[in-house]
């Protein structure tokens, strides 16, 4: 996992070129949406709903990859597998790691908006 970067700078630069003035809106939407996805993962885990956990992780994985957050996307992929395999103890550990990585990504994205 650590071999993947937090952010794919090339993918972000391409997004910024395509989105132009709406890039800031895209980033802020991603952050808000991701907060909701993490909440959904936490709720599914609390309810021992491995199916909902796997589906939420799958959806979150896609948005992470689209925004250029490969490490977070890979963690979500692992979480999806843990949900599909009904390994709740592994899912809980992964969710903690996902939350930590998401905080790192948020800081990096917010810093990129300020520059």
C-alpha positions in Angstrom: 0.0 0.0 0.0 2.7 2.4 0.9 4.1 2.1 -2.6 1.1 4.0 -3.9 1.2 7.8 -3.6 -1.3 9.7 -1.5 -2.2 11.8 -4.6 -1.6 11.3 -8.2 -0.4 14.8 -9.1 -0.6 14.2 -12.8 -4.3 13.1 -12.6 -5.1 16.1 -10.4 -3.4 18.4 -12.9 -5.5 16.9 -15.7 -8.6 17.3 -13.7 -7.7 20.9 -13.0 -7.2 21.5 -16.7 -10.5 20.0 -17.6 -12.5 21.5 -14.8 -10.9 25.0 -14.9 -12.8 27.3 -12.5 -14.9 24.4 -11.2 -11.9 22.5 -9.9 -12.3 23.9 -6.4 -16.0 22.9 -6.4 -15.0 19.4 -7.5 -12.5 19.0 -4.7 -14.9 20.4 -2.1 -17.6 18.1 -3.3 -15.3 15.1 -3.2 -14.3 15.9 0.4 -17.9 16.3 1.5 -19.1 13.2 -0.4 -16.2 11.2 1.1 -17.2 12.3 4.6 -20.6 10.8 3.9 -19.1 7.6 2.5 -17.0 7.1 5.6 -20.0 7.7 7.8 -21.9 5.0 5.7 -19.0 2.6 6.1 -19.0 3.2 9.9 -22.8 2.7 10.1 -22.6 -0.5 8.1 -19.8 -1.8 10.3 -21.7 -0.9 13.5 -24.8 -2.8 12.1 -22.6 -5.7 11.0 -24.0 -5.3 7.5 -21.1 -6.7 5.4 -23.1 -6.2 2.1 -23.6 -2.5 2.7 -20.0 -2.2 3.9 -18.7 -3.8 0.7 -21.0 -1.7 -1.6 -20.0 1.5 0.2 -16.3 0.7 0.0 -16.7 -0.1 -3.7 -18.4 3.2 -4.4 -15.8 5.1 -2.4 -13.0 3.3 -4.2 -14.3 4.7 -7.5 -14.5 8.3 -6.4 -11.0 8.0 -4.9 -9.5 6.7 -8.1 -11.4 9.3 -10.2 -10.0 12.2 -8.0 -6.5 10.8 -8.1 -6.1 9.3 -4.6 -4.6 5.8 -5.4 -3.6 4.8 -1.9 -7.1 5.6 -0.5 -8.6 3.8 -3.5 -6.5 0.7 -2.8 -7.5 0.8 0.9 -11.2 1.0 -0.2 -10.6 -2.0 -2.5 -9.3 -4.0 0.5 -12.2 -2.9 2.6 -14.6 -4.0 -0.2 -13.0 -7.5 -0.2 -13.2 -7.7 3.6 -16.9 -6.9 3.4 -17.5 -9.4 0.6 -15.6 -12.0 2.7 -17.6 -11.0 5.8 -14.4 -10.3 7.8 -15.7 -7.6 10.1 -12.5 -7.5 12.2 -10.4 -6.8 9.1 -13.0 -4.3 7.9 -12.8 -2.3 11.2 -9.0 -2.1 11.0 -9.2 -1.0 7.4 -11.8 1.6 8.1 -9.5 3.2 10.7 -6.7 3.3 8.1 -9.1 4.7 5.5 -10.1 7.5 7.9 -6.4 8.4 8.6 -5.6 8.3 4.9 -8.6 10.5 4.1 -7.5 13.1 6.6 -4.1 13.2 4.9 -5.7 13.5 1.5 -8.0 16.3 2.7 -5.0 18.3 4.0 -3.1 17.8 0.7 -6.2 18.8 -1.4 -7.0 21.8 0.7 -3.4 23.0 0.5 -3.5 22.6 -3.3 -6.6 24.8 -3.4 -4.8 27.5 -1.4 -1.9 27.7 -3.8 
